[in-house]
Amino acid sequence: MADDEVRHPVVVDTDALIAVANTSLWTQVEENLSLTTTNVCCHELRRHVRDKSEYASEGTREQWVHDGSENALEPFDMESKESFTSVTCVPRPHGDNAGEESIRREVEQNSEEYRFAILMDSDGRDSINRVFDEQDGDGRAVAPPFLLYLLLQKDECTVEEFCKACGEMLRGEGWTGYQAVQAAWEAIPVDCSQYLPDDLLP
């Protein structure tokens, strides 16, 4: 790995970036948080932008993935934006879960650098949490809504804005099953019951 690669304490995988970049709080995330991802995740985002039509019908999964990927890539592609960095994963994983696997390898090789790894896949989170535990790190793998919670902790959004953006994310990604909803809120001590329907709450 290059010696000049900057690692911020929050590392995020492809799906989590798409999910968060599609919410109404993405601009606040760009302006107030510092994030790291891998070159593999950036490659996946570029592939989504290329392969999914920008003219896809409103409300379709294709539109969601295209627009989220495009939004997410923008700050990583800006050389002047030092708060969003991409690090090189070696060896480079391939296949359907390459981005997620690249995050696991990155944490494995640099666990002391990270406080949070953000990804939705429960097996992926379990795997990364084992890495943190084995290396006696303080880091935790958490679900994508936690990225918005970091904004709330910094007073960069209101509780209402936070709750509604989490709702947007869960609906947009189709993370509405019982287990997905439980996982989404697992590390977040915020009561959103006055802003969201019961089916989106733990």
N, CA and C of each residue as an Amber inpcrd file, in Angstrom:
protein
   606
   0.8250000  -1.1940000   0.0000000   0.0000000   0.0000000   0.0000000
   0.8700000   1.2600000   0.0000000   0.3880000   2.2770000  -0.6240000
   1.1470000   3.5210000  -0.6930000   1.2370000   4.1610000   0.6860000
   2.4040000   4.7330000   0.9820000   2.6000000   5.3420000   2.2970000
   1.7910000   6.6190000   2.4800000   1.4060000   7.2310000   1.3700000
   0.7230000   8.5200000   1.4900000  -0.7940000   8.3940000   1.5400000
  -1.2960000   7.1700000   1.6730000  -2.7440000   6.9820000   1.7110000
  -3.2870000   7.4450000   3.0660000  -4.3090000   8.2720000   3.0040000
  -4.9070000   8.8140000   4.2250000  -6.0990000   7.9540000   4.6260000
  -6.0890000   7.5290000   5.8780000  -7.2000000   6.7240000   6.3880000
  -7.9280000   7.5170000   7.4650000  -9.2190000   7.7290000   7.2520000
 -10.0510000   8.3610000   8.2690000 -10.6440000   7.2560000   9.1480000
 -11.1180000   7.5730000  10.3500000 -11.5990000   6.5340000  11.2730000
 -12.8780000   5.8150000  10.8370000 -13.5370000   6.3040000   9.7800000
 -14.7730000   5.6700000   9.2940000 -14.5300000   5.1440000   7.8810000
 -14.6700000   3.8220000   7.7060000 -14.4880000   3.2070000   6.3890000
 -15.8390000   2.6350000   5.9450000 -16.1870000   2.8600000   4.6740000
 -17.5560000   2.6000000   4.2000000 -17.5280000   1.7540000   2.9270000
 -18.4370000   0.7620000   2.8320000 -18.4570000  -0.0660000   1.6290000
 -19.4220000   0.4950000   0.5850000 -19.4500000  -0.1430000  -0.5670000
 -20.1940000   0.3440000  -1.7390000 -21.6760000   0.5520000  -1.4510000
 -22.3280000  -0.5030000  -0.9520000 -23.7850000  -0.4300000  -0.7330000
 -24.1540000   0.6390000   0.2860000 -23.3160000   0.7740000   1.3190000
 -23.5950000   1.7890000   2.3370000 -23.4520000   3.1870000   1.7530000
 -22.4480000   3.3870000   0.8980000 -22.2830000   4.6980000   0.2560000
 -23.4850000   5.0330000  -0.6170000 -23.9580000   4.0620000  -1.3930000
 -25.1270000   4.2850000  -2.2550000 -26.3450000   4.6300000  -1.4010000
 -26.5310000   3.8630000  -0.3210000 -27.6970000   4.0700000   0.5560000
 -27.7010000   5.4700000   1.1480000 -26.5570000   5.9040000   1.6740000
 -26.4870000   7.2030000   2.3380000 -26.5140000   8.3450000   1.3200000
 -25.8780000   8.1220000   0.1660000 -25.8070000   9.1830000  -0.8470000
 -27.1590000   9.4640000  -1.4940000 -28.1180000   8.5850000  -1.2890000
 -29.4650000   8.8010000  -1.8140000 -30.3760000   9.5150000  -0.8210000
 -29.8750000   9.8260000   0.3650000 -30.7350000  10.4760000   1.3570000
 -30.6220000  11.9960000   1.2660000 -31.5600000  12.6510000   1.9060000
 -31.5890000  14.1160000   1.9110000 -30.4530000  14.7130000   2.7470000
 -29.7120000  13.8810000   3.4900000 -28.6260000  14.3910000   4.3310000
 -27.2380000  14.1970000   3.7060000 -27.1780000  13.7490000   2.4560000
 -25.8800000  13.4750000   1.8430000 -24.9940000  14.7270000   1.7920000
 -25.5600000  15.8750000   1.4850000 -24.7510000  17.0950000   1.4270000
 -24.1110000  17.3700000   2.7840000 -24.8650000  17.1720000   3.8650000
 -24.3080000  17.3740000   5.2040000 -23.2040000  16.3650000   5.5010000
 -23.3890000  15.1180000   5.0080000 -22.3380000  14.1060000   5.1780000
 -21.0610000  14.5760000   4.4840000 -21.2080000  15.0310000   3.2360000
 -20.0460000  15.5110000   2.4730000 -19.3360000  16.6540000   3.1780000
 -20.1110000  17.5450000   3.7680000 -19.5330000  18.7620000   4.3480000
 -18.9860000  18.5770000   5.7620000 -19.4300000  17.5230000   6.4660000
 -19.1120000  17.4470000   7.8890000 -18.4290000  16.1720000   8.3620000
 -18.3870000  15.1430000   7.5310000 -17.7480000  13.8990000   7.9500000
 -16.5130000  13.6140000   7.1000000 -15.6280000  12.7950000   7.6390000
 -14.4500000  12.3400000   6.8990000 -14.5720000  10.8300000   6.7230000
 -14.5540000  10.3770000   5.4680000 -14.7790000   8.9640000   5.1690000
 -13.6540000   8.3940000   4.3210000 -13.4320000   7.0990000   4.4920000
 -12.4930000   6.3610000   3.6500000 -13.2450000   5.1920000   3.0280000
 -12.8970000   4.8520000   1.8050000 -13.3750000   3.6330000   1.1760000
 -12.1830000   3.0120000   0.4550000 -12.4250000   1.9320000  -0.2950000
 -11.3200000   1.2950000  -1.0120000 -11.4360000   1.5650000  -2.5100000
 -10.3440000   1.3480000  -3.2130000 -10.3570000   1.4740000  -4.6710000
 -11.3460000   0.4850000  -5.2880000 -11.5520000  -0.6510000  -4.6220000
 -12.4900000  -1.6650000  -5.1290000 -13.9220000  -1.1250000  -5.0600000
 -14.2670000  -0.4900000  -3.9550000 -15.6070000   0.0950000  -3.8230000
 -15.8020000   1.2190000  -4.8430000 -14.7940000   2.0510000  -5.0390000
 -14.8970000   3.1200000  -6.0520000 -15.0920000   2.5280000  -7.4440000
 -14.4000000   1.4230000  -7.7140000 -14.5640000   0.7530000  -9.0110000
 -16.0010000   0.2460000  -9.1610000 -16.5660000  -0.3170000  -8.0950000
 -17.9560000  -0.7920000  -8.1490000 -18.9170000   0.3650000  -8.3920000
 -18.6800000   1.4950000  -7.7360000 -19.5400000   2.6670000  -7.9420000
 -19.4650000   3.1400000  -9.3980000 -18.2450000   3.1850000  -9.9520000
 -18.0870000   3.6130000 -11.3530000 -18.8030000   2.6540000 -12.3060000
 -18.7200000   1.3650000 -11.9930000 -19.3890000   0.3700000 -12.8360000
 -20.9020000   0.5600000 -12.7860000 -21.4340000   0.8530000 -11.6030000
 -22.8800000   1.1000000 -11.4920000 -23.2890000   2.3170000 -12.3140000
 -22.4950000   3.3850000 -12.2520000 -22.8180000   4.6050000 -13.0140000
 -22.8120000   4.2860000 -14.5100000 -21.8640000   3.4650000 -14.9270000
 -21.7320000   3.1120000 -16.3480000 -22.8480000   2.1570000 -16.7970000
 -23.1490000   1.1710000 -15.9560000 -24.0660000   0.0990000 -16.3760000
 -25.5430000   0.4050000 -16.1420000 -25.8290000   1.2620000 -15.1830000
 -27.2350000   1.6020000 -14.8920000 -27.5890000   2.8970000 -15.6160000
 -28.7350000   2.9110000 -16.2470000 -29.1010000   4.0730000 -17.0540000
 -29.4650000   5.2840000 -16.1990000 -28.9090000   6.4310000 -16.5690000
 -29.2860000   7.6640000 -15.8680000 -30.7270000   8.0450000 -16.2030000
 -31.2890000   7.3920000 -17.2180000 -32.6760000   7.6810000 -17.6200000
 -33.6360000   6.6130000 -17.1020000 -33.1910000   5.8080000 -16.1630000
 -34.0650000   4.7660000 -15.5990000 -35.3050000   5.4080000 -14.9830000
 -36.3780000   4.6690000 -14.9830000 -37.6550000   5.1940000 -14.4900000
 -37.5660000   5.5850000 -13.0210000 -38.2600000   6.6630000 -12.7140000
 -38.3320000   7.1900000 -11.3450000 -38.7790000   6.0960000 -10.3810000
 -38.0670000   5.9700000  -9.2820000 -38.4760000   5.0230000  -8.2510000
 -37.9930000   3.5970000  -8.4560000 -37.2620000   3.3380000  -9.5440000
 -36.7760000   1.9740000  -9.7810000 -35.4570000   1.7390000  -9.0490000
 -35.1410000   0.4700000  -8.8590000 -33.8620000   0.1080000  -8.2440000
 -32.6950000   0.6120000  -9.1050000 -32.8590000   0.5280000 -10.4170000
 -31.8000000   0.9730000 -11.3230000 -31.4870000   2.4570000 -11.1180000
 -32.5450000   3.2620000 -11.0110000 -32.3380000   4.6960000 -10.7820000
 -31.6660000   4.9320000  -9.4250000 -32.1110000   4.2160000  -8.3990000
 -31.5640000   4.3590000  -7.0480000 -30.0550000   4.0760000  -7.0490000
 -29.6630000   2.9690000  -7.6940000 -28.2480000   2.5730000  -7.6980000
 -27.4160000   3.5380000  -8.5390000 -27.9420000   3.9530000  -9.6970000
 -27.1990000   4.8970000 -10.5530000 -26.9840000   6.2240000  -9.8320000
 -28.0740000   6.7980000  -9.3290000 -27.9790000   8.1240000  -8.7150000
 -27.1410000   8.0960000  -7.4300000 -27.3360000   7.0560000  -6.6180000
 -26.5610000   6.9430000  -5.3900000 -25.0810000   6.7710000  -5.6680000
 -24.7550000   5.9710000  -6.6830000 -23.3520000   5.7510000  -7.0480000
 -22.7190000   7.0400000  -7.5450000 -23.4560000   7.7620000  -8.3690000
 -22.9410000   9.0250000  -8.9220000 -22.7060000  10.0510000  -7.8030000
 -23.6850000  10.1730000  -6.9050000 -23.5580000  11.0990000  -5.7730000
 -22.3670000  10.7190000  -4.8850000 -22.2420000   9.4240000  -4.6170000
 -21.1950000   8.9500000  -3.7080000 -19.8010000   9.1530000  -4.2870000
 -19.6640000   8.9480000  -5.5800000 -18.3450000   9.0530000  -6.2180000
 -17.7900000  10.4690000  -6.2160000 -18.6800000  11.4250000  -6.3610000
 -18.2460000  12.8070000  -6.5860000 -17.1930000  13.3000000  -5.5800000
 -17.4290000  13.1890000  -4.2660000 -16.4170000  13.7020000  -3.3400000
 -15.1160000  12.8930000  -3.3400000 -15.1950000  11.5920000  -3.6510000
 -13.9720000  10.7840000  -3.7090000 -13.1280000  11.1490000  -4.9260000
 -13.7880000  11.6200000  -5.9860000 -13.0760000  11.9840000  -7.2110000
 -12.5040000  13.4030000  -7.1880000 -12.8660000  14.1750000  -6.1770000
 -12.3560000  15.5460000  -6.0920000 -11.0140000  15.5470000  -5.3630000
  -9.9620000  15.8630000  -6.0790000  -8.6320000  15.8340000  -5.4690000
  -8.5040000  16.8220000  -4.3190000  -9.2700000  17.8960000  -4.3940000
  -9.1710000  18.9300000  -3.3600000  -9.8930000  18.5340000  -2.0650000
 -10.6960000  17.4590000  -2.1340000 -11.4970000  17.0700000  -0.9610000
 -10.7440000  16.0250000  -0.1470000 -10.0410000  16.4820000   0.8640000
  -9.1990000  15.5820000   1.6510000  -9.9790000  14.7820000   2.6910000
 -11.2430000  15.1330000   2.8940000 -12.0390000  14.4210000   3.8960000
 -12.6560000  13.1260000   3.3540000 -12.5530000  12.8970000   2.0370000
 -13.0240000  11.6450000   1.4310000 -11.8400000  10.9950000   0.7240000
 -11.3840000   9.8510000   1.2400000 -10.1960000   9.2240000   0.6630000
 -10.4630000   7.7810000   0.2580000  -9.7020000   7.3410000  -0.7290000
  -9.7740000   5.9570000  -1.2070000  -8.4100000   5.3140000  -1.0090000
  -8.3910000   4.1100000  -0.4380000  -7.1400000   3.3940000  -0.2190000
  -7.1170000   2.1290000  -1.0790000  -5.9230000   1.6880000  -1.3980000
  -5.7660000   0.5430000  -2.2940000  -5.7880000  -0.7630000  -1.5140000
  -6.6360000  -1.6820000  -1.9580000  -6.7400000  -2.9970000  -1.3110000
  -5.8270000  -3.9840000  -2.0320000  -4.9040000  -4.5880000  -1.2710000
  -3.9780000  -5.5710000  -1.8260000  -3.9770000  -6.8060000  -0.9300000
  -4.1910000  -8.0220000  -1.5030000  -4.5450000  -8.2820000  -2.8990000
  -5.9910000  -7.8710000  -3.1810000  -6.2450000  -7.5590000  -4.4200000
  -7.5710000  -7.0580000  -4.7930000  -8.5740000  -8.2020000  -4.9170000
  -9.6650000  -8.1460000  -4.1650000 -10.6770000  -9.2050000  -4.2850000
 -11.5360000  -9.0310000  -5.5400000 -12.1550000 -10.1110000  -5.9770000
 -13.0270000 -10.0840000  -7.1530000 -14.3440000 -10.7860000  -6.8120000
 -15.3440000 -10.6020000  -7.6550000 -16.6180000 -11.2730000  -7.4430000
 -17.6890000 -10.3470000  -6.9020000 -18.8440000 -10.9400000  -6.5960000
 -20.0210000 -10.1620000  -6.2010000 -19.8140000  -9.3570000  -4.9180000
 -19.0460000  -9.8860000  -3.9950000 -18.8570000  -9.2020000  -2.7150000
 -17.4740000  -8.5700000  -2.5940000 -16.9000000  -8.1850000  -3.7360000
 -15.5240000  -7.6730000  -3.7360000 -15.3720000  -6.4230000  -2.8800000
 -16.3310000  -5.4970000  -2.9790000 -16.2330000  -4.2650000  -2.2060000
 -16.2420000  -4.5320000  -0.7140000 -17.1920000  -5.3470000  -0.3070000
 -17.3060000  -5.7060000   1.1120000 -16.0440000  -6.4260000   1.5950000
 -15.5530000  -7.3490000   0.7690000 -14.3400000  -8.0900000   1.1260000
 -13.1350000  -7.1520000   1.2120000 -13.1010000  -6.1510000   0.3470000
 -11.9840000  -5.1970000   0.3910000 -11.9950000  -4.4060000   1.6950000
 -13.1870000  -4.1200000   2.2040000 -13.2960000  -3.4130000   3.4860000
 -12.7790000  -4.3160000   4.6080000 -13.1390000  -5.6000000   4.5610000
 -12.6790000  -6.5390000   5.5910000 -11.1490000  -6.6300000   5.5820000
 -10.5740000  -6.7460000   4.3760000  -9.1040000  -6.8460000   4.2810000
  -8.4330000  -5.5580000   4.7570000  -9.0290000  -4.4330000   4.4140000
  -8.4750000  -3.1440000   4.8170000  -8.4720000  -3.0310000   6.3470000
  -9.5740000  -3.4420000   6.9860000  -9.6470000  -3.4030000   8.4460000
  -8.6470000  -4.3900000   9.0460000  -8.5420000  -5.5540000   8.4240000
  -7.6130000  -6.5770000   8.9160000  -6.1740000  -6.0420000   8.9180000
  -5.8230000  -5.3120000   7.8770000  -4.4510000  -4.8170000   7.7350000
  -4.1970000  -3.5220000   8.4940000  -5.2700000  -2.7850000   8.8100000
  -5.0960000  -1.4720000   9.4420000  -6.1410000  -1.2240000  10.5340000
  -6.4100000  -2.2290000  11.3460000  -7.5290000  -2.1160000  12.2980000
  -7.3700000  -0.9470000  13.2630000  -6.1270000  -0.6080000  13.5980000
  -5.9130000   0.4740000  14.5610000  -6.3240000   1.8370000  14.0060000
  -6.4870000   1.9250000  12.6840000  -6.8390000   3.1980000  12.0470000
  -8.3380000   3.4900000  12.1000000  -9.1410000   2.4320000  12.3340000
 -10.5850000   2.5810000  12.1490000 -11.3870000   2.4760000  13.4430000
 -12.3760000   3.3540000  13.5300000 -13.3240000   3.3220000  14.6450000
 -14.6240000   2.6500000  14.2190000 -15.0340000   2.8930000  12.9660000
 -16.2630000   2.2900000  12.4500000 -16.0640000   1.7870000  11.0240000
 -16.6110000   0.6030000  10.7640000 -16.7250000   0.0890000   9.3960000
 -18.2220000   0.0340000   9.1070000 -18.6360000   0.6900000   8.0280000
 -20.0740000   0.8290000   7.7460000 -20.4550000  -0.0670000   6.5730000
 -21.3140000  -1.0570000   6.8420000 -21.8350000  -1.9310000   5.7850000
 -23.1100000  -2.5930000   6.2890000 -23.9710000  -2.9920000   5.3550000
 -25.2710000  -3.5280000   5.7500000 -25.2640000  -5.0370000   5.9440000
 -24.4720000  -5.7480000   5.1570000 -24.5120000  -7.2120000   5.1930000
 -24.1560000  -7.7330000   6.5920000 -25.0400000  -8.5330000   7.1680000
 -24.8360000  -8.9660000   8.5570000 -23.6310000  -9.8930000   8.6860000
 -23.4280000 -10.7960000   7.7100000 -22.2580000 -11.6810000   7.7610000
 -20.9790000 -10.8570000   7.6370000 -21.0190000  -9.8340000   6.7790000
 -19.8670000  -8.9550000   6.6140000 -19.5450000  -8.2140000   7.9000000
 -20.5830000  -7.7080000   8.5750000 -20.3680000  -7.0090000   9.8480000
 -19.7960000  -7.9540000  10.9010000 -20.3510000  -9.1670000  10.9610000
 -19.8490000 -10.1570000  11.9340000 -18.3760000 -10.4620000  11.6770000
 -18.0340000 -10.6330000  10.4050000 -16.6610000 -10.9560000  10.0270000
 -15.7000000  -9.8340000  10.4260000 -16.0930000  -8.6020000  10.1690000
 -15.2370000  -7.4570000  10.5060000 -15.1650000  -7.2580000  12.0200000
 -16.2660000  -7.5000000  12.7130000 -16.2310000  -7.3860000  14.1780000
 -15.2890000  -8.4310000  14.7860000 -15.2250000  -9.6130000  14.1690000
 -14.2650000 -10.6230000  14.6380000 -12.8330000 -10.1190000  14.4620000
 -12.5790000  -9.4620000  13.3310000 -11.2460000  -8.9060000  13.0770000
 -10.9050000  -7.8730000  14.1480000 -11.8270000  -6.9570000  14.4160000
 -11.5880000  -5.9520000  15.4560000 -11.3060000  -6.6260000  16.8040000
 -12.1110000  -7.6420000  17.1350000 -11.9560000  -8.3180000  18.4250000
 -10.6130000  -9.0490000  18.5240000 -10.2490000  -9.7330000  17.4390000
  -8.9910000 -10.4930000  17.4320000  -7.7890000  -9.5700000  17.5900000
  -7.9120000  -8.3620000  17.0730000  -6.7780000  -7.4310000  17.1360000
  -6.9170000  -6.4440000  18.2950000  -7.8510000  -6.7680000  19.2040000
  -8.0760000  -5.9270000  20.3910000  -8.3110000  -4.4630000  20.0350000
  -8.9670000  -4.2650000  18.8910000  -9.2680000  -2.8980000  18.4720000
 -10.5470000  -2.3870000  19.1130000 -10.7250000  -1.0690000  19.0820000
 -11.9390000  -0.4600000  19.6180000 -13.0310000  -0.3490000  18.5550000
 -12.6990000  -0.6970000  17.3270000 -13.6300000  -0.4900000  16.2180000
 -14.8250000  -1.4180000  16.2470000 -15.8910000  -0.9820000  15.5530000
 -17.0930000  -1.8050000  15.4020000 -17.5930000  -1.6770000  13.9750000
 -18.1520000  -2.7540000  13.4730000 -18.8410000  -2.7100000  12.1850000
 -20.3130000  -2.4400000  12.4680000 -20.8740000  -1.4400000  11.7990000
 -22.2490000  -1.0170000  12.0380000 -22.9690000  -0.8070000  10.7090000
 -24.2960000  -0.7440000  10.7770000 -25.1200000  -0.6040000   9.5780000
 -25.1180000   0.8490000   9.0670000 -25.4760000   1.0590000   7.7910000
 -25.3960000   2.3960000   7.1690000 -26.1040000   3.5420000   7.8890000
 -27.2680000   3.3490000   8.5400000 -27.8730000   4.4920000   9.2280000
 -26.9500000   5.1190000  10.2730000 -25.9670000   4.3590000  10.7440000
 -25.0510000   4.8970000  11.7480000 -24.2610000   6.0900000  11.2080000
 -24.0370000   6.1130000   9.9060000 -23.3350000   7.2480000   9.3040000
 -24.1310000   8.5350000   9.5100000 -25.4450000   8.4330000   9.4100000
 -26.3000000   9.5990000   9.6620000 -26.3250000   9.9400000  11.1530000
 -26.2060000   8.9150000  11.9820000 -26.1520000   9.1500000  13.4240000
 -24.9070000   9.9570000  13.8010000 -23.8040000   9.7350000  13.0820000
 -22.5900000  10.5170000  13.3300000 -22.8410000  12.0000000  13.0610000
 -23.6550000  12.2750000  12.0490000 -24.0530000  13.6660000  11.7650000
 -24.8490000  14.2430000  12.9250000 -25.7920000  13.4540000  13.4020000
 -26.6420000  13.8930000  14.5140000 -25.7940000  14.1800000  15.7570000
 -24.8120000  13.3260000  16.0030000 -23.9250000  13.5290000  17.1530000
 -23.1520000  14.8400000  17.0530000 -22.8850000  15.2640000  15.8250000
 -22.1470000  16.5200000  15.6170000 -23.0840000  17.7240000  15.5300000
 -24.3770000  17.5030000  15.7720000 -25.3850000  18.5660000  15.6920000
 -25.4640000  19.1790000  14.2910000 -25.2480000  18.3470000  13.2730000
 -25.3320000  18.8240000  11.8950000 -26.6710000  18.4930000  11.2480000
 -27.5720000  17.9210000  12.0390000 -28.9530000  17.7050000  11.5820000
 -29.8220000  17.5870000  12.8280000 -31.1110000  17.7220000  12.6430000
 -32.0370000  17.5730000  13.7630000 -32.4350000  16.1040000  13.9000000
 -33.0360000  15.7610000  15.0160000 -33.5260000  14.3930000  15.2070000
 -34.5480000  14.0650000  14.1250000 -35.4170000  15.0200000  13.8160000
 -36.4260000  14.7760000  12.7750000 -35.7610000  14.5120000  11.4270000
 -34.7870000  15.3290000  11.0580000 -34.0920000  15.1220000   9.7740000
 -33.3840000  13.7690000   9.7570000 -32.7590000  13.4300000  10.8690000
 -32.0710000  12.1460000  10.9790000 -33.0470000  10.9860000  10.7860000
 -34.1440000  11.0130000  11.5330000 -35.1240000   9.9290000  11.4700000
 -35.7070000   9.7800000  10.0700000 -36.0760000  10.8990000   9.4660000
 -36.6890000  10.8390000   8.1340000 -35.6930000  10.3530000   7.0830000
 -34.4300000  10.7460000   7.2110000 -33.4130000  10.2790000   6.2660000
 -33.1780000   8.7720000   6.4310000 -33.1990000   8.2920000   7.6640000
 -33.0890000   6.8410000   7.8890000 -34.2620000   6.1080000   7.2510000
 -35.4550000   6.6920000   7.3740000 -36.6300000   6.1000000   6.7350000
 -36.4890000   6.0560000   5.2210000 -36.0050000   7.1660000   4.6300000
 -35.7440000   7.2080000   3.1760000 -34.8090000   6.0730000   2.7740000
 -33.7510000   5.9170000   3.5570000 -32.7470000   4.9080000   3.2420000
 -33.3250000   3.4930000   3.3120000 -34.0260000   3.1950000   4.3970000
 -34.5690000   1.8480000   4.5760000 -35.5680000   1.4960000   3.4770000
 -36.4490000   2.4510000   3.1440000 -37.4240000   2.2050000   2.0730000
 -36.7350000   2.1020000   0.7130000 -35.8400000   3.0400000   0.4500000
 -35.1730000   3.0630000  -0.8540000 -34.3600000   1.8170000  -1.1240000
 -33.7140000   1.2860000  -0.0810000 -32.8970000   0.0820000  -0.2290000
 -33.7190000  -1.2060000  -0.0990000 -34.9670000  -1.0640000   0.3400000
 -35.7740000  -2.2660000   0.5570000 -35.3670000  -3.0070000   1.8270000
 -34.7410000  -2.2850000   2.7500000 -34.3260000  -2.8880000   4.0180000
 -35.4800000  -2.7840000   5.0100000 -36.5870000  -3.4540000   4.6800000
 -37.8000000  -3.2920000   5.4870000 -38.2210000  -4.5720000   6.2030000
 -37.4820000  -5.6520000   6.0040000 -37.7730000  -6.8880000   6.7310000
 -37.3650000  -6.7430000   8.1900000 -37.8840000  -7.6250000   9.0210000
 -37.6480000  -7.5190000  10.4630000 -36.1580000  -7.4610000  10.8050000
 -35.3770000  -8.4100000  10.2580000 -33.9530000  -8.4740000  10.6090000
 -33.1870000  -7.2440000  10.1230000 -33.5140000  -6.7860000   8.9150000
 -32.8310000  -5.6070000   8.3660000 -33.1160000  -4.3780000   9.2150000
 -34.3620000  -4.2210000   9.6300000 -34.7360000  -3.0610000  10.4530000
 -34.0360000  -3.1330000  11.8110000 -33.9940000  -4.3240000  12.4090000
 -33.2990000  -4.4740000  13.6950000 -31.8220000  -4.1010000  13.5540000
 -31.1980000  -4.6030000  12.4840000 -29.7710000  -4.3310000  12.2530000
 -29.5230000  -2.8480000  12.0310000 -30.4340000  -2.1950000  11.3020000
 -30.2610000  -0.7840000  10.9650000 -30.1710000   0.0910000  12.2080000
 -30.9330000  -0.2500000  13.2340000 -31.0070000   0.5900000  14.4330000
 -30.1440000   0.0850000  15.5870000 -29.4560000  -1.0110000  15.3730000
 -28.7650000  -1.7200000  16.4480000 -27.8900000  -0.8290000  17.3370000
 -27.1010000   0.0520000  16.7370000 -26.1480000   0.8490000  17.5240000
 -26.6150000   2.2870000  17.7280000 -27.9000000   2.5450000  17.4480000
 -28.3940000   3.9240000  17.4470000 -29.4160000   4.1500000  18.5590000
 -29.0600000   4.9110000  19.5950000 -29.9620000   5.1410000  20.7320000
 -30.8730000   6.3560000  20.5290000 -31.6110000   6.3540000  19.4210000
 -32.4930000   7.4920000  19.1270000 -33.9110000   6.9630000  18.9320000
 -34.8680000   7.6170000  19.5560000 -36.2750000   7.2310000  19.4070000
 -36.8800000   8.0110000  18.2350000 -37.1830000   7.2990000  17.1500000
 -37.7480000   7.9480000  15.9630000 -39.2450000   7.6810000  15.8200000
 -39.8700000   7.2240000  16.9060000 -41.2610000   6.7850000  16.7970000
 -42.2370000   7.8950000  16.4230000 -41.8990000   9.1560000  16.6940000
 -42.8390000  10.2080000  16.3190000 -42.6670000  10.6420000  14.8520000
 -41.6370000  10.1140000  14.1890000 -41.3820000  10.5200000  12.8050000
 -41.5220000   9.3870000  11.7750000 -41.4610000   8.1400000  12.2360000
 -41.4840000   7.0130000  11.3040000 -42.5670000   5.9960000  11.6830000
 -43.1100000   5.2880000  10.6770000 -44.1140000   4.2520000  10.9770000
 -43.4630000   3.0520000  11.6620000 -44.2810000   2.2740000  12.3330000
 -43.7940000   1.1290000  13.1300000 -42.9730000   0.1430000  12.3030000
 -43.3150000  -0.0170000  11.0090000 -42.6180000  -1.0470000  10.2300000
 -41.1660000  -0.6780000   9.9310000 -40.7830000   0.5700000  10.2020000
 -39.3930000   0.9840000   9.9850000 -38.6350000   1.1620000  11.3060000
 -39.2680000   0.7320000  12.3890000 -38.6670000   0.8990000  13.7100000
 -38.3690000  -0.4510000  14.3590000 -37.3390000  -0.5120000  15.2070000
 -36.9960000  -1.7750000  15.8580000 -38.0240000  -2.1740000  16.9140000
